[in-house]
Amino acid sequence: MTRARITQIMNLLHLAAPIQEEILHWPAAKRDPVSERALRRLTQIPSWSKQLELWRQLLPAANGATGKPLVPDRA
């Protein structure tokens, strides 16, 4: 594994805690509801509230347009 890849993976720790929790509760599937690339973009946003806002926008497409998060919002 390259140093750059390790950095990408470690940067996922910058995701808001509720996002991390939701990802941990995703069912095992062939394809994740949200791409890793999209998650890496979220890590560049320092504000957890802004991350959560953008996360909710990503989920409707991932959840069949229901917009229903897999883990309830704790905000």
Summary of the structure (lengths in Angstrom):
residues: 75
radius of gyration: 12.5
end to end distance: 36.3
largest distance: 38.0
contacts: 157
relative contact order: 0.17
helix: 57%
strand: 0%
